Amino acid sequence: MKTKIVATLGPASSNYETMKAMVQGGVRIFRLNFSHADAAFFAPTVKMIREIENELDIPLTALGDLCGPKIRIGKVQDSPLEIEKGWYVCLGLPEYREQAGRYPFLPLDFPELLKGLEVGMPVSLSDGLLTFTITRVMKKDACFLLQAHNGGLLTSNKGIFFPGKEHAISAITDKDRKDLDEGLEIGLDALAVSFVQTKDDIADAKALIARHGTWVPVVAKLERKNAMDNLQSIVDLADVIMVARGDLGLECPLASLPVLQNKIIRTCRHAQKASIVATQMLLSMVRNPIPTRAEAADVGNAIMDGADCVMLSEETAIGTYPVEAVNMIRDIAAQCEPYYLERIKGPYAPKQEKNPPKYLAYAACLLADNTEAAAIVSHSTTGSTARYLSSRRPVQDIDTLTSNPRVMRAMNFFWGVRPHLADTSLKAHVQRAERFIQTASHFDSGDKLVITSGEATPGQKKVQTNEIKVYVK
């Protein structure tokens, strides 16, 4: 299986046997949702992940998903209220409650969000189930009259969105900083930043990680329209991009979501960055042992769009059938991946540019295709060559060797990559690759393998990938 599965852990799955069964079904990344807990809570879970990793001899990645700013209205008087289409409500800072008069008042204690709101701007509540338009500015930057586009139930403490509005609220809250610091201490392998708007949010996260004297990949969750406006610069700086379809579908027209998903995946592949498609992949499997036909097609289309990873959320966190949901993803991938590879008709050719690493990776993929190699074996200290190889989407799996455990687990995000720790008792990278081939049980005698590796030359002191070799076991 070349597409990677991300599984969210929760009450239904945070036990050793279920987690082990999910790994055997294809999970390589476990998502720990910090919206509902902290690092102390997840420390035993990370320990279990390492134990399963050791037992099955499969590298596993613990992804900490930081919750980001929770933007919610306050207490609504007489909640719950049944709102009808055309009705009016008042939105404002808590101290403006009296201005609402006879209209229901929605308090919002975020002055930076209310700043700049104007007549005609949209407002969404309750995950988009209630939508409004601002019809009157009662007090500039402080209090507004809204008209409902549809009916529904309005309750206290619900999330509120201002589709398309840029605001100055940082994507990283005080809680996130604490969770990041403590998460790295318990051994998290990657961190996801919620509600990213610009590349600065990613830069902030990377700076916080660097203070620990380490590196882990940063996953940018695209949930805001502003993030789509800044897509290329975010992709350039982040390590992994998540298509967070839930909130993104509230910020952008729902009908545009399939195109946005495809655009994000393509942008990531062109930049050698991994993509994750998330939200409601197999949602009906929270309660049912099989998905709907539409859900199966949705997963298949994400795979055939070229996504590196697909993510399960409620399905594995609170669902009745977490292992079955993972196995369903695996089975769908088994059908869709061969068709995807057949359709692209060989490794993706790079665009015309001066980019030797990308062209070297492409050449290795062409050689593997021509020789019908069993796999591509890449010694990739930083993971860069593995990323380039993955982005070409070769038929062959990519066995990647690195001396850095952080890089090894980061490679779990990338399509077709099987990461391994290199044998550092050998100095030469090509020798490490050859030793790996000779000792790997999944290669048979007589198999052809294409090796990519790097050795310093007299004029090039820094070791980087500069060799391609056909090796017969």
Secondary structure, 3 states (H helix, E strand, C coil): CCCEEEEECCCCCCCHHHHHHHHHHCEEEEEEECCCCCHHHHHHHHHHHHHHHHHHCCCCEEEEECCCCCCECCCCCCCCEEECCCCEEEEECHHHHHHHCCCCEEECCCHHHHCCCCCCCEEEECCCCEEEEEEEEEECCCEEEEEECCCEEECCCCEEECCCCCCCCCCCCHHHHHHHHHHHHHCCCEEEECCCCCHHHHHHHHHHHHCCCCCCCEEEEECCHHHHHCHHHHHHHCCEEEEEHHHHHHHCCHHHHHHHHHHHHHHHHHCCCEEEEECCCCHHHHCCCCCCHHHHHHHHHHHHHCCCEEEECHHHHCCCCHHHHHHHHHHHHHHHHHHHHHHHCCCCCCCCCCCHHHHHHHHHHHHHHHHCCCEEEEECCCCHHHHHHHHCCCCCEEEEEECCHHHHHHHHHCCCEEEEECCCCCCCHHHHHHHHHHHCCCCCCCCEEEEEECCCECCECCCCCCEEEEEEC
